[in-house]
Amino acid sequence: MTKILCLLILVLISACGLTTTRPKLEMSMAQVAFMAAKESQADIKAPGLFRKAEYYYLKAKSSYKRKYFNKAQQYALLSKKYSERAEYVAIRKKTLENL
């Protein structure tokens, strides 16, 4: 009986260590990338990519609030990817317009 109780306690303690951690770094990086894209006027110069970045950023925030941390991390990484692409396209278009 005590062996079973000890085993049960061991399983419960080890299960606590397996829980998903909060994707704080991914969320903050997605936020910074999204704001940088917004400052480079990506909403005007690259609206398609900017909309995708915004969509995934809002999905990441929503998932994070609901404590779906795995989904929040995935959406944050997608938002960062599309934000960076939108920022690049916006800066490139601005540069080509000034030539």
N, C-alpha and C positions, 0 to 999 in steps of 0.2 A: 504494500500500500504506500509506504513512504517513497519507494523508488518511483512509483507512478506519479506521486505528487511532485517529487523533485524534477522528474522529466517534464511534467506539465509546466512548472515554473520556468524551467530552462527554455522551453519552446516559446512561452509568452515573452520572456525577456529578449530572446533572439529575434522574435517577430517585430519588436519595437524598433530594432535597428534596421529592418528591411523596408521601413516605410519610405515613401518618396519625399525628397527634400524640396523645399520651395525654390523655384527657378528665379531667384532674385537677380542674379547677374544677367541672365538672358532677357528678363523683363526690362531692366534698366538699359541694356544695350539696344533693345528694340525701340525704346522710347527715345533715346538719343539719336538713333538713325532716322527715326520718323520725323523728329523735330528738325534735323539737318536737311532732310528732303523738303520739308515745308519751307524752311528758310531759303532754299535755293530755287524756290518757285516751281517745284516739281508738279504741283497741282495744276499749273498752267502749261508748262512745257512738256510734261510726261504724265498726262492725266490717267491713262490706263494703269501704268505701274503704280502710280501714287494711290489710286483707288484700291488696288490689291493690297498694298502695304497697309493702308488704313483699315481695310476689312480684317486682315489678319491681326493687326494690333488690337482692334476692339474685341476680336474673338479671344485673344490671349488675355486681355484684362478681365473679360467675363469669366473665362475658365479659371483664372487665378482666384477671383472672388468666390467662385463656387468650390474651390479647393480641388479642382481637377488639374493637378500640377503637371502631369505628363502632357496633357493636351495644351496647357498654357505654354509649356516649354517649346513644343512643336510649332505652335502658332507664333510665338515670339521670334523664333528663328526664321520662319517664313516672312514675317513682317520686316525683320532686319534685312533679309536678302532683297526683297522688293523695294524697300526704302533706299538701300544703297544703289540699286539699279536706277531708280527714278531720279535720285540725286545726280548720278553720273550723266544720265541722258539730258537732264535739265542744264547742267553746267556745260555740257558739250554743245547743246543747241544755242545757249547764250554766247559761247565763244565763236561759233560759226556765224552767228548773226552780226557780230562785231567786226568780222573780217571784211 
